[in-house]
């Protein structure tokens, strides 16, 4: 890869940037890690706020363009590395389903888990919440991944994103044990480049 195409990856091991670390390895990208230490508030410096005005990780810079938000970065990397086969081609009807599950992780799973772990003091009607309720969210996901990936036999960036979050939620005991979802996470992690990422992750702490 031409050095000008190298990706700059802003990273701290104690952040959601771990998902992007895994994604970069999955697409076999050429990247440099720029450690951005949260404990030193380096994500709040004027220099970093030019990269991500929200002052949070992860973020990448590629060809002078800054990309932040986990789902957005995953979508971006899947598209610029089509040879990794982590997304249906543009024009493929499965692309719609792929988008659906990518944003389900952001718009349904994560807020449902947060509300499960930190119940609201006042009851909010299900119809007022984008995800409805925790039980419906989990059941929907169970039905989608039982014995396969989100798009059937094809592993995509949506699976990488979803399984990364689920792995963390199970590790933190943020959600109850779930045989179907834990089996799904194991399937998603059983990939050669994920194992490379896991070894590199150990060294990042």
Secondary structure, DSSP 8 states (H G I E B T S, - for coil): --GGG-EEEEE-TTSTHHHHHHHHHHTT--EEEEE--GGGTGGGSHHHHTT-TT--S-EEEETTEEEESHHHHHHHHHHHTGGG--S--TT-THHHHHHHHHHHIIIIIHHHHHHHHS--SS---GGGSTT--HHHHHHHHHHHHTTSBTBBTB--HHHHHHHHHHHHHHHHT-S---HHHHHHHHHHH-SHHHHHHHHHHHHH-
